[in-house]
Amino acid sequence: MAKLKKWGGYALIGFVAFYLLTQPESAAGVIQSALGGLMGGAESMSRFVNALLP
């Protein structure tokens, strides 16, 4: 089972590297979307905490 996880990790890293090399514009769009989602979540949490404070 440990070997399967190890090889699965290598396969995932290989796929990501292949995707970055063959479609860099699409990869950049995926990263921008992910970061935008994280920033939106952080902003929402900030507004929630500020609403709790008097």
C-alpha positions, -999 to +999 in steps of 0.1 A: +000+000+000+029+024+008+044+017-026+011+025-043+009+059-025+045+066-034+039+058-071+006+077-071+025+108-058+051+105-085+023+102-111+006+133-098+038+153-098+045+141-133+010+151-145+013+185-129+047+191-145+033+179-179+003+202-176+024+232-167+048+226-196+021+220-223-006+245-212+010+273-191-019+297-197-045+273-185-023+264-155-020+301-146-058+304-148-063+275-124-038+290-099-055+325-102-089+309-096-077+290-066-060+321-051-091+342-057-112+316-039-088+317-009-088+355-008-126+356-010-128+331+019-103+351+040-123+383+033-155+366+044-139+354+076-126+389+083-160+404+079-175+377+102-149+384+130-154+421+126-192+417+130-186+398+163-166+426+178-186+455+193 
